[in-house]
């Protein structure tokens, strides 16, 4: 969703600040979802995350254009917005890193579970088709119990 070009520094920084607030809130929601064990909504969150990243990239580009066209403002409001943006960006980086680690842990657990299931599916059955125990070692059948 492209954002119209801001007319001045304060508008530019305010738009970036607002988008970063939304992004941090989304990352916090993503983390809660990852920790909940109910990851069904992660796909929707990923779509929203992609849109917010695109919006932030666009806004940062606009800020860079504005920066090259006019000097950086020195008014109190703009300085406060810029300070908040830097803090929010740090928070977003931290959340994104933690969420990535949570995803890696969940992926590792899923791979381990799949390995166990795969091994179980390929191991000889303890019970025959008749429901009786079938004890065999390798190719040697020890008989039915």
C-alpha atoms as one frame of an Amber mdcrd trajectory, in Angstrom:
protein
   0.000   0.000   0.000   1.986   2.999  -1.220   1.958   6.046   0.986   1.825
   9.513  -0.552   5.012  11.555  -0.332   5.195  13.570   2.877   5.289  17.328
   2.504   7.829  17.927   5.263  10.135  16.269   7.758   7.582  16.027  10.535
   5.027  14.371   8.239   7.696  12.005   6.939   8.873  10.992  10.397   5.307
  10.745  11.729   4.341   8.328   8.937   7.424   6.189   9.551   6.770   6.245
  13.323   3.165   5.122  12.818   4.210   2.276  10.502   6.891   1.135  12.957
   4.369   1.093  15.803   2.159  -1.186  13.703   5.137  -3.379  12.808   6.246
  -3.794  16.433   2.663  -4.634  17.467   2.525  -7.238  14.703   5.842  -8.783
  15.795   4.554  -8.959  19.375   1.401 -10.698  18.127   3.542 -13.081  16.068
   5.567 -13.920  19.190   2.424 -14.575  21.254   1.160 -16.845  18.480   4.443
 -18.744  18.311   4.435 -19.248  22.082   0.774 -20.257  22.208   1.253 -23.519
  20.346  -1.640 -22.522  18.072   0.191 -21.325  14.945  -2.833 -21.353  12.609
  -2.828 -17.562  12.168   0.885 -17.310  11.289   0.171 -17.244   7.544  -2.127
 -14.241   7.892   0.454 -12.535  10.097   3.149 -13.239   7.504   1.061 -11.546
   4.784   0.507  -8.501   6.978   4.187  -8.483   7.929   5.195  -8.445   4.264
   2.887  -5.501   3.549   4.234  -3.551   6.534   7.839  -4.203   5.512   7.044
  -2.926   2.012   5.418   0.184   3.493   8.370   0.818   5.807  10.827   0.367
   2.935   8.856   2.927   0.928   8.764   5.386   3.834  12.504   5.047   4.498
  13.116   5.716   0.809  10.986   8.859   1.025  12.911   9.968   4.096  16.186
   9.523   2.232  14.846  11.577  -0.694  13.704  14.311   1.645  17.051  14.196
   3.419  18.945  14.746   0.171  16.615  17.588  -0.856  16.519  19.544   2.393
  18.539  19.741   5.593  17.585  17.615   8.555  15.269  19.568  10.841  16.350
  20.561  14.296  12.939  21.181  15.879  12.007  19.365  19.081   9.058  17.406
  17.621  11.135  15.961  14.767  14.005  15.073  17.118  11.568  13.262  19.418
  10.012  11.369  16.492  13.464  10.380  15.252  14.465   9.164  18.732  11.245
   7.135  18.974  11.821   5.676  15.492  15.302   4.519  16.460  13.975   2.891
  19.651  11.122   1.221  17.782  13.506  -0.062  15.116  15.679  -1.577  17.848
  12.631  -3.207  19.445  11.505  -4.544  16.056  14.964  -6.000  15.426  14.966
  -7.695  18.834  11.459  -9.119  18.372  12.214 -10.324  14.858  15.391 -12.076
  16.033  13.566 -13.742  18.942  10.700 -14.808  16.679  13.195 -16.290  14.229
  14.782 -18.278  17.067  11.351 -19.505  18.188  10.603 -20.610  14.635  13.937
 -22.468  14.450  13.194 -24.259  17.743   9.728 -25.280  16.541  11.168 -26.407
  13.206  13.791 -28.509  14.991  11.126 -30.138  17.188   8.981 -30.883  14.134
  11.951 -32.421  12.315  12.735 -34.598  15.344   9.115 -35.721  15.569   9.076
 -36.550  11.851  12.309 -38.533  12.222  10.769 -40.562  15.065   7.622 -41.211
  13.015   9.661 -42.128   9.951  11.788 -44.520  11.990   8.697 -46.089  13.553
   7.098 -46.531  10.135  10.199 -48.326   8.827  10.818 -50.546  11.852   9.484
 -54.079  12.042   6.092 -54.363  13.599   5.857 -55.758  17.096   2.461 -57.187
  16.232   1.418 -59.227  13.259  -1.757 -58.719  11.231  -3.546 -61.101  13.616
  -2.752 -58.871  16.621  -0.272 -61.313  18.127   3.205 -60.203  19.132   5.789
 -60.890  16.463   9.252 -60.930  18.012  11.971 -60.937  15.402  15.536 -59.716
  15.354  16.769 -58.707  11.938  15.672 -61.508   9.658  15.427 -64.112  12.467
  11.923 -64.741  13.645  11.758 -65.607  17.316   8.221 -66.803  16.966   4.948
 -65.703  18.297   4.217 -65.317  21.950
